[in-house]
Amino acid sequence: MPKRRKMNTRNRTANLAALLLLLIISVIVAASLGSVKINFITTTKIVIHHLTGAFARSWSPTDELIILSIRIPRILLALIVGGALSCAGAAFQALLKNPLADPYILGVSSGSAVGACIAIILGLSATAFGALALPVFAFIGALTTILIVYFIAKSGTKINVYTMLLAGVICGTFFSAIIMFLISVSSSDRLKGIMFWLMGDLSGADPLALKVAFVIITAGIAFTYLFAKELNIMTFGEEAAITMGVNVERVKSALFVTASLITATAVSISGLIGFVGLIIPHIARMLYGPDHKFLLIASVILGSTFLIIADTIARSVIAPYELPVGVVTALCGAPFFVYLLKKRKAFGYI
């Protein structure tokens, strides 16, 4: 048995390495495609030259500008957001024991959207706030929602999962009504910006916002991974976990807040991108099983790869125009969602 487990671990590690290679390839391909197509080899040389100084310049300054200043920041944003939503989705599905749980289940998306809509309507991007206005206001809206839902669900030292879900639904509905009101009173020139953000937008990657989001999300993913063992034990039920020495309430509090914070940060810089946190953890679970030591890592890598590919399609399929990336993820996610409804028990949930 130990030998077999060691072989399984080795195989999973090799598969994770293969996923990482797929992610690197997707980055190179995404950087090459767009309204202006650039040779894959040229793209690779430009990226390596920028990182290490290798290769003499044999490409045009225009190609280098397009790849390093326009496409790579956008790809990095997709990588960060995809990994964040997938990790949060895996955590929520484990905590709630619900295969249909996703990062937006607690109303974080609606709260974030209210903040973003206010920033757009007030035209704050043109003020001293600059490009940081929208993500900052979106993050404040999301964080406010998290605090409201958390304190509604918290009773003494315990968190009632069902109360938290209900509070999230109620908050989401309330904030959705506010969004509809804001849209109805906004001017036509602001309306397009609001609708594009509500459907997911990776085109406006502010460097400072990207760096801050990277730090928060990376720390959040690492913190979530520290609880992989506890999540594995909690899949047998809370009572069984308590008898095995797991502080269930502490784990739930820590991971609900962390997963919501990761989601809030991702939404604040990318808009609402649905289905990533729903479908990717399931694909990772089918490939690697329920062990969260591998599931969380696989979810992050797969989520990053998926969103990079989806965004490449969004900006290439009708180039020079582009679709909101949320449209592409919804077209992929909706059929998978129906599949989950039909095959719930196949994923180990009731």
ABEGO torsion letter per residue (X at the ends): XAAAAAAAAAAAAAAAAAAAAAAAAAAAAAAABEABBBBAAAAAAAAAAAAAGBEBBABBAAAAAAAAAAAAAAAAAAAAAAAAAAAAAAAAAAAAGBAABBAAAAGAAAAAAAAAAAAAAAGAAABAAEAAAAAAAAAAAAAAAAAAAAAAABBEABBBAAAAAAAAAAAAAAAAAAAAAAAAABBAAAAAAAAAAAAEBAABBBAAAAAAAAAAAAAAAAAAAAAAAAAAAAAAEAAAAAAAGBBAAAAAAAAAAAAAAAAAAAAAAAEBBBGAAAAAAAAAAAAAEABAAAAAAAAAAAAAAAAAAAAAAAAAAAOABBBBAAAAAAAAAAAAAAAAAAAAAAAGBX
